[in-house]
Amino acid sequence: MVNWDDLAVRLNKASDSFERAIKAFESLTKTYDELIDYCKKIQESK
């Protein structure tokens, strides 16, 4: 049986990991958008 303190610690660790994953995904999405914009600019300049 898991006590409440252990459960709270596990939940905190999980939410920290989840937040890091979201931040990584957001920065990846931003980089992807910048790459698309860059490609569009190259095509427009031709």
C-alpha positions as CSV (number, residue, x, y, z in Angstrom):
1,M,0.0,0.0,0.0
2,V,1.4,3.4,-1.0
3,N,1.2,6.2,1.6
4,W,0.1,9.7,0.7
5,D,3.6,11.2,1.0
6,D,5.0,8.7,-1.5
7,L,2.1,9.4,-3.8
8,A,2.5,13.2,-3.6
9,V,6.2,12.8,-4.4
10,R,5.5,10.6,-7.4
11,L,2.8,13.0,-8.7
12,N,5.2,16.0,-8.3
13,K,7.9,14.1,-10.3
14,A,5.4,13.2,-13.0
15,S,4.1,16.7,-13.3
16,D,7.7,18.1,-13.5
17,S,8.5,15.6,-16.3
18,F,5.3,16.4,-18.1
19,E,6.0,20.2,-17.9
20,R,9.5,19.6,-19.3
21,A,8.0,17.5,-22.1
22,I,5.5,20.3,-23.0
23,K,8.3,22.9,-23.0
24,A,10.4,20.8,-25.3
25,F,7.5,20.2,-27.6
26,E,6.7,23.9,-27.7
27,S,10.3,24.8,-28.6
28,L,10.3,22.1,-31.3
29,T,7.1,23.5,-32.7
30,K,8.5,27.0,-32.8
31,T,11.7,25.8,-34.6
32,Y,9.5,23.9,-37.1
33,D,7.4,27.1,-37.7
34,E,10.6,29.1,-38.2
35,L,11.9,26.5,-40.7
36,I,8.7,26.7,-42.7
37,D,8.8,30.5,-42.8
38,Y,12.4,30.3,-43.9
39,C,11.5,27.9,-46.7
40,K,8.6,30.2,-47.8
41,K,11.0,33.2,-48.0
42,I,13.4,31.2,-50.1
43,Q,10.7,30.2,-52.5
44,E,9.3,33.8,-52.7
45,S,12.7,35.2,-53.5
46,K,13.2,32.9,-56.5
